[in-house]
Each structure stands twice: as C-alpha cells, then as structure tokens.
Amino acid sequence: MTSRLTVVYGVRASAAEIKARAQAIAVEQSVEMPLSAIHDGSILSDIVGQVRAIDDRGNGTFDVTIDLAAATIGSDAGQLINMLFGNTSLHDDVVLSSAILPSEMLSAFGGPSHGLSGLRERVGAKGRAMTCSALKPQGLGAEDLGKLAFELTMGGLDFIKDDHGLADQSYSPFVDRVRACAAAVRKASERTGHPTRYAPSLSGSYADMERQLGLAREEGLDVALIAPMVAGPSNFNALRRNHPDFAFLAHPTMTGARVSPVLFAQLFRLFGADASIFPNYGGRFGYSLLTCKAIAAGLLESFGGLAASAPAPAGGMSLDRTPELLDCYGEDVMLLIGGGLLSAPREGLAAEAGRFVRAVADHCYPRMSTP
C-alpha cells in the first residue's frame, strides 16, 4: 500500500444512496473512470480512492472519509487542491471538510519560512498581538497611497499591506506604488523608531511576481501579500521556496467555495503563509465565532513540525472591538483593521493608528500557550 492522505467530505444523500455516492467520490477523486475498465491490479489497490468510513450526521447529511494515494499529488500544491476537490467541486451536494496529510507531504511543501515567531521578531512584537492595516481604496494613485502609508506608519503599526485588489493598474502601477509606499514607510519609521513593515500585493504571472519581489527587495522590503487562489497555489509555494528571505501574508479571496475555511487556512500555512488573513466573526462576511477560533487553532497548532502561521482576522473590524478580539484570540494574532482606521480624517489618521497600537500594547492578555 502506498502512502495515503485521509480526506473527509460532507455529502447530502439519502441513507439508501450514500454508499454508492461515497464510492463514486472515491473514484472521481482518484482515477475518474469505471473501475471495470482498469486491468492493472496495482492501480486498483494503490491508486484508486478507498472509502474508509461513512458517518451519519442526520438530516440527510453524512461525513464520508476517503483515503487517496499521495503518489497522485507529488509535491505540487495545485495538484493537491485538484486531488482533494477537483472534479467533485462540480457536484453541489459535496463539501470538502478536512484532510490529514502524510508526514512526507508536509515536509515536501515546507510550510512557512518564518511563521508567527519570525513576524514577531521583525517588528519587535514580544508578549503582545501584532497590528496591521491596509492601503485602500482602489483608484488612488501611488502618491496618495504613499501618504496613507506614511500616516499609518507614524501611528506605530507593525504591518501595512496593500489592499489585495491593488495590482498593476494604470492609476497605480506596481513600480510607482511600491517605491512611493516603501519610501514613505522608511521615512516615518526613522521618525518613530519602530520597524513598520510594508507588504505590497503581488499579482500577474509567475514571472511578473518574481519581478515584483525583486523590486520589493531593492526597496528594502521583506514582506509581501499574496492571494494564493488567484496567484495559484503552485506559484505561491514556488515563490516561498525561491524567496526564503520574504515573509508572505496570504489573502483569502476566492476561498468562499464549498471548502472548509479551516482547511483552506491550513493549506495556505502548508504552502508557505507566514500569516493567513480570514474574515472575522461580527464583520461583513458572516463567519461564526466557532469557525474563526477553529481557523486560528489550525494556524497555530502542531502540524507536522511546520512553523505556526499568524492568524489575521479582518473584514469590517473597528477599533472599539480591539479588547474583545484580543480576549478571544490572545497575543498570538495579527489584528487587521483597514477601513475602520482609514475612516478617520487624514489629519487624524496617525493618531487613530496610534490608538490602535496602544490598545494592543496595553491589553491584559489571557494566558495562552505560544507555539
């Protein structure tokens, strides 16, 4: 028997149908053809997916556990996504719930180069949560984005990232934007004495993103934002391997399909995310408190020896919720407030960012273990 990974799917079906439905998923996610047409015994025994368990959850839903051959994946992040949920994602009665990967696969992908502890070290965030904000809205030119970056840095934030929708648009070309924002953050950091990090958003082809990281490095940057499901999981994993000096913040755009958000966060960690952004409860995306705490746990808990990723709850957060969120997540978190800070008048933006920084620094954190 070859090495296998264990995958759990949530399936809607009747009790009479579920056994056949589970077998169909196992075949679809492995060889996707009639087994009667396969005459090689080793393929039937080693490659075809095997139904391991069917558990009735009630109300016409079942947890179906299937073992898939690791040999069908190799060390390609995109192929892992494909084999976990490729064809089956086209069936609206199935949800991808979770996956347990063999140790050799975890080692092959490598996980974060720096992780939670590395991000902490870069900004001197000892014994507290990290702070982050975003540069937006779409349509601002490089000069105006640089001014925003300057004011946020003057407030003492740890990280300032591009909005994930900033790419290489005519009104804000990547080169102009990164040079303007990097210069603004350097200038303000010299005044504050705090090593604020600016993370530009990567976009385009793999070659484009390589060039963008090269420019970022020339500007003295060592953190970047990437949306793995837009850039491509394989591209993201390759960038992490080829640029080990960079830390990567993963954005969750395009992860709202029928896949557990907890699993997506764990996969982004596996592929190299040093921090993973996710929609926080009580924001504009509707994730529950239970889901958010499970995402944070999936990023922090022991996972095949991989470094922990920093959970980064975001999405409609406000400054007055800071104590509540720190009580919920503890110090092992990167709080991301974008529009909630940018709503302040421009002349008061640095002061508002400073309030955020002080709220995080002065908080009495619950006792939680740090990975």
C-alpha positions as CSV (number, residue, x, y, z in Angstrom):
1,M,0.0,0.0,0.0
2,T,1.4,3.4,-1.0
3,S,1.3,6.4,1.4
4,R,-2.2,7.9,1.6
5,L,-3.9,11.1,2.8
6,T,-7.2,11.0,4.5
7,V,-10.0,13.3,3.3
8,V,-13.4,14.0,4.8
9,Y,-16.3,15.2,2.7
10,G,-19.7,16.3,3.8
11,V,-22.3,14.8,1.5
12,R,-26.0,15.3,1.1
13,A,-27.7,12.0,0.2
14,S,-30.3,9.5,1.4
15,A,-29.4,6.5,3.5
16,A,-30.1,4.3,0.5
17,E,-27.8,6.3,-1.8
18,I,-24.8,7.2,0.4
19,K,-22.7,4.1,0.0
20,A,-22.8,4.3,-3.8
21,R,-22.3,8.1,-3.6
22,A,-19.2,7.7,-1.4
23,Q,-17.7,5.2,-3.8
24,A,-18.3,7.5,-6.7
25,I,-16.5,10.3,-4.9
26,A,-13.5,8.0,-4.2
27,V,-13.3,7.1,-7.8
28,E,-13.9,10.6,-9.1
29,Q,-11.1,12.0,-6.9
30,S,-8.6,9.3,-8.0
31,V,-8.9,7.7,-11.4
32,E,-12.2,9.2,-12.6
33,M,-13.2,6.2,-14.8
34,P,-15.1,3.0,-14.4
35,L,-13.1,0.5,-12.3
36,S,-14.2,-2.3,-14.7
37,A,-12.0,-0.6,-17.4
38,I,-8.9,-0.8,-15.2
39,H,-6.9,-4.0,-15.6
40,D,-3.8,-3.2,-13.7
41,G,-4.1,-4.6,-10.2
42,S,-1.6,-2.2,-8.7
43,I,-3.7,0.8,-9.8
44,L,-6.8,-0.8,-8.3
45,S,-5.0,-1.5,-5.0
46,D,-2.7,1.6,-4.7
47,I,-4.2,4.4,-6.7
48,V,-8.0,4.1,-6.6
49,G,-9.5,6.0,-3.6
50,Q,-10.7,3.9,-0.8
51,V,-13.9,4.7,1.3
52,R,-12.8,4.4,4.9
53,A,-15.9,5.4,6.8
54,I,-19.4,6.8,6.4
55,D,-20.9,8.6,9.4
56,D,-24.5,9.7,9.5
57,R,-24.8,13.3,10.7
58,G,-28.5,13.4,10.5
59,N,-30.9,15.4,8.3
60,G,-29.7,13.7,5.1
61,T,-26.0,14.6,5.5
62,F,-23.1,12.3,6.0
63,D,-19.3,12.6,6.7
64,V,-17.5,10.4,4.1
65,T,-13.9,9.6,4.9
66,I,-11.8,8.6,1.9
67,D,-8.1,7.6,1.6
68,L,-6.4,9.0,-1.5
69,A,-2.9,8.0,-2.8
70,A,-0.2,10.5,-2.1
71,A,1.5,9.4,-5.3
72,T,-1.2,11.2,-7.3
73,I,0.0,14.5,-5.9
74,G,3.8,14.5,-5.6
75,S,4.9,17.9,-4.3
76,D,2.7,20.1,-6.4
77,A,0.4,22.4,-4.4
78,G,-2.0,22.9,-7.2
79,Q,-2.3,19.2,-7.7
80,L,-3.0,18.7,-4.1
81,I,-6.0,21.1,-4.4
82,N,-7.0,19.2,-7.6
83,M,-6.9,15.8,-6.0
84,L,-8.7,16.9,-2.8
85,F,-11.7,18.5,-4.6
86,G,-11.1,19.0,-8.3
87,N,-13.9,17.2,-10.2
88,T,-16.0,16.7,-7.0
89,S,-16.2,20.5,-6.5
90,L,-18.5,20.4,-9.6
91,H,-21.1,18.4,-7.6
92,D,-23.2,20.7,-5.4
93,D,-24.0,18.0,-2.9
94,V,-20.4,17.7,-1.6
95,V,-18.3,19.9,0.8
96,L,-14.6,19.4,1.4
97,S,-14.4,19.3,5.2
98,S,-10.8,18.3,6.3
99,A,-7.7,16.5,5.3
100,I,-4.9,14.7,7.1
101,L,-1.7,14.6,5.1
102,P,1.2,12.1,5.4
103,S,4.4,13.4,7.1
104,E,6.4,13.2,3.9
105,M,3.9,15.5,2.1
106,L,4.1,18.1,4.9
107,S,7.9,18.0,4.6
108,A,7.8,18.4,0.8
109,F,5.7,21.5,0.9
110,G,7.7,23.0,3.8
111,G,5.3,25.4,5.4
112,P,6.2,29.0,6.4
113,S,9.7,30.2,6.1
114,H,9.3,32.5,9.1
115,G,5.9,32.0,10.7
116,L,4.4,33.7,13.7
117,S,7.7,33.9,15.6
118,G,9.6,35.3,12.6
119,L,6.9,38.0,12.0
120,R,7.1,38.9,15.7
121,E,10.8,39.3,15.6
122,R,10.7,41.6,12.5
123,V,8.6,44.1,14.3
124,G,9.6,43.6,17.9
125,A,6.2,42.4,19.0
126,K,7.1,40.5,22.2
127,G,4.3,39.5,24.5
128,R,1.5,41.2,22.5
129,A,-0.5,40.8,19.4
130,M,0.7,42.4,16.1
131,T,-1.1,45.3,14.3
132,C,-1.8,45.7,10.7
133,S,-3.8,47.9,8.3
134,A,-4.4,48.1,4.6
135,L,-3.9,50.8,1.9
136,K,-7.1,51.5,0.0
137,P,-9.4,52.3,-1.8
138,Q,-9.0,51.3,-5.4
139,G,-8.4,54.3,-7.6
140,L,-5.9,56.1,-5.5
141,G,-2.6,56.9,-7.2
142,A,0.8,56.0,-5.9
143,E,1.5,59.3,-4.3
144,D,-1.8,59.3,-2.3
145,L,-1.2,55.7,-1.2
146,G,2.3,56.7,-0.1
147,K,0.8,59.5,2.0
148,L,-1.6,57.0,3.7
149,A,1.3,54.7,4.3
150,F,3.2,57.5,6.0
151,E,0.4,58.4,8.3
152,L,-0.3,54.8,9.3
153,T,3.4,54.3,10.0
154,M,3.6,57.4,12.1
155,G,0.9,55.7,14.3
156,G,3.4,52.9,15.0
157,L,1.6,50.0,13.2
158,D,3.6,46.8,12.8
159,F,2.5,45.9,9.2
160,I,0.9,47.9,6.4
161,K,-0.3,45.9,3.4
162,D,-1.7,46.8,0.0
163,D,-5.3,46.1,-0.4
164,H,-5.5,42.8,-2.3
165,G,-7.2,44.5,-5.2
166,L,-4.2,46.7,-5.9
167,A,-2.3,45.1,-8.7
168,D,-0.7,46.9,-11.7
169,Q,-3.4,49.3,-12.7
170,S,-2.8,52.3,-14.8
171,Y,-3.8,54.7,-11.9
172,S,-1.3,53.0,-9.6
173,P,1.4,51.0,-11.4
174,F,3.1,48.5,-9.1
175,V,6.6,50.0,-9.6
176,D,5.4,53.5,-8.7
177,R,3.2,52.4,-5.8
178,V,5.9,50.3,-4.2
179,R,8.6,52.9,-4.5
180,A,6.2,55.6,-3.0
181,C,4.9,53.4,-0.2
182,A,8.3,51.9,0.7
183,A,9.9,55.4,0.8
184,A,7.0,56.7,3.0
185,V,7.3,53.8,5.4
186,R,11.1,54.2,5.7
187,K,10.8,58.0,6.3
188,A,8.1,57.6,9.0
189,S,9.9,54.6,10.6
190,E,13.0,56.7,11.0
191,R,10.9,59.2,13.0
192,T,9.1,56.7,15.1
193,G,11.9,54.3,15.7
194,H,9.5,51.4,15.1
195,P,10.3,48.9,12.3
196,T,7.0,49.0,10.4
197,R,6.9,46.6,7.5
198,Y,5.1,47.4,4.2
199,A,3.7,44.4,2.2
200,P,3.0,45.1,-1.4
201,S,0.4,42.9,-3.2
202,L,1.8,40.5,-5.8
203,S,-0.2,39.9,-9.0
204,G,0.0,38.7,-12.6
205,S,2.0,35.8,-13.9
206,Y,4.7,33.9,-12.1
207,A,7.3,36.0,-14.0
208,D,5.5,39.2,-13.0
209,M,5.5,38.2,-9.3
210,E,9.2,37.3,-9.5
211,R,10.0,40.8,-10.9
212,Q,7.8,42.4,-8.3
213,L,9.6,40.6,-5.4
214,G,12.9,41.8,-7.0
215,L,11.8,45.4,-6.9
216,A,10.4,45.0,-3.3
217,R,13.8,43.6,-2.3
218,E,15.6,46.6,-3.9
219,E,13.4,48.9,-1.8
220,G,14.4,47.1,1.4
221,L,11.2,45.2,1.8
222,D,10.9,41.6,3.2
223,V,7.1,41.0,3.4
224,A,4.6,40.6,0.6
225,L,0.9,40.0,0.3
226,I,-0.4,37.2,-2.0
227,A,-3.8,35.7,-2.8
228,P,-2.9,32.0,-3.2
229,M,-6.1,31.1,-5.0
230,V,-5.7,33.9,-7.6
231,A,-1.9,33.6,-8.0
232,G,-2.1,29.8,-7.9
233,P,-1.1,27.5,-5.1
234,S,1.8,26.1,-7.0
235,N,3.1,29.6,-7.9
236,F,2.8,30.6,-4.2
237,N,4.6,27.6,-3.0
238,A,7.4,28.1,-5.6
239,L,7.8,31.8,-4.6
240,R,8.1,30.8,-1.0
241,R,10.9,28.3,-1.9
242,N,12.7,30.8,-4.2
243,H,12.5,33.8,-1.9
244,P,13.1,32.4,1.6
245,D,14.0,35.8,2.9
246,F,10.4,37.1,2.4
247,A,7.5,36.5,4.7
248,F,4.1,36.1,3.0
249,L,0.7,37.2,4.1
250,A,-2.0,35.1,2.5
251,H,-5.3,36.7,1.5
252,P,-8.4,34.6,1.4
253,T,-10.1,35.9,-1.7
254,M,-11.7,33.1,-3.8
255,T,-11.9,30.7,-0.8
256,G,-15.6,31.0,-0.3
257,A,-16.4,27.8,-2.3
258,R,-17.6,24.6,-0.7
259,V,-14.4,24.0,1.2
260,S,-13.9,24.4,4.9
261,P,-12.3,27.7,5.7
262,V,-10.3,26.0,8.4
263,L,-8.8,23.6,5.8
264,F,-8.0,26.5,3.4
265,A,-6.1,28.3,6.2
266,Q,-4.2,25.1,7.0
267,L,-3.3,24.6,3.3
268,F,-2.1,28.1,3.0
269,R,0.1,27.5,6.0
270,L,1.4,24.3,4.4
271,F,2.2,26.1,1.1
272,G,4.2,28.9,3.0
273,A,1.9,31.5,4.5
274,D,3.6,33.2,7.5
275,A,0.3,34.9,8.3
276,S,-3.2,34.0,7.0
277,I,-5.9,36.6,6.7
278,F,-9.5,35.4,7.3
279,P,-13.0,37.0,7.7
280,N,-13.6,37.7,11.4
281,Y,-16.8,37.0,13.2
282,G,-19.1,40.0,13.5
283,G,-17.6,41.6,10.4
284,R,-19.1,41.8,6.9
285,F,-18.6,38.2,5.9
286,G,-20.6,36.2,8.4
287,Y,-18.1,33.7,9.7
288,S,-19.1,32.4,13.2
289,L,-17.0,32.8,16.3
290,L,-16.6,29.0,16.4
291,T,-15.3,28.9,12.8
292,C,-12.9,31.8,13.4
293,K,-11.5,30.1,16.6
294,A,-11.1,26.9,14.6
295,I,-9.2,28.8,11.8
296,A,-6.8,30.3,14.4
297,A,-6.2,26.9,16.0
298,G,-5.5,25.4,12.6
299,L,-2.8,28.0,12.0
300,L,-1.2,27.7,15.4
301,E,-1.5,24.1,16.5
302,S,1.2,21.5,16.0
303,F,1.1,20.4,12.3
304,G,3.9,18.0,11.2
305,G,6.7,20.2,12.5
306,L,5.7,23.2,10.4
307,A,6.1,26.7,11.8
308,A,2.9,28.3,13.1
309,S,1.2,30.9,11.0
310,A,-0.1,34.1,12.5
311,P,-3.9,34.3,12.4
312,A,-5.0,37.6,10.9
313,P,-8.7,38.2,11.4
314,A,-10.1,41.1,9.3
315,G,-13.1,42.3,7.4
316,G,-15.0,45.2,8.7
317,M,-13.2,45.4,12.1
318,S,-13.4,48.5,14.2
319,L,-11.0,50.0,16.8
320,D,-13.5,49.7,19.6
321,R,-13.6,45.9,19.2
322,T,-9.9,45.5,19.9
323,P,-10.2,44.4,23.6
324,E,-12.9,41.9,22.7
325,L,-10.8,40.4,19.8
326,L,-7.7,40.2,22.0
327,D,-9.6,38.4,24.7
328,C,-10.8,36.0,22.0
329,Y,-7.5,35.3,20.2
330,G,-4.9,36.2,22.8
331,E,-1.5,37.5,21.8
332,D,-0.8,35.0,19.0
333,V,-2.7,37.1,16.4
334,M,-2.2,39.9,13.9
335,L,-5.2,42.2,14.1
336,L,-6.0,43.8,10.8
337,I,-8.1,47.0,10.7
338,G,-8.4,48.7,7.4
339,G,-11.4,50.8,6.7
340,G,-12.0,51.3,10.4
341,L,-8.8,53.3,10.6
342,L,-9.0,54.9,7.2
343,S,-12.4,56.4,8.1
344,A,-10.6,58.9,10.3
345,P,-9.9,62.3,8.8
346,R,-6.5,62.4,7.1
347,E,-5.1,64.8,9.7
348,G,-6.2,62.4,12.4
349,L,-5.1,59.1,10.8
350,A,-1.8,58.8,12.6
351,A,-3.5,59.5,15.9
352,E,-6.2,56.8,15.2
353,A,-3.5,54.3,14.3
354,G,-1.7,55.2,17.5
355,R,-4.8,54.5,19.5
356,F,-5.0,51.0,17.9
357,V,-1.3,50.4,18.7
358,R,-1.7,51.5,22.3
359,A,-4.9,49.4,22.8
360,V,-2.9,46.3,21.7
361,A,0.2,47.1,23.7
362,D,-1.8,47.9,26.9
363,H,-4.2,44.9,26.8
364,C,-4.1,42.4,29.6
365,Y,-3.8,39.2,27.6
366,P,-5.4,35.9,28.7
367,R,-3.0,33.1,29.5
368,M,-2.5,31.1,26.3
369,S,0.4,29.0,25.2
370,T,2.6,30.4,22.4
371,P,3.7,27.8,19.8
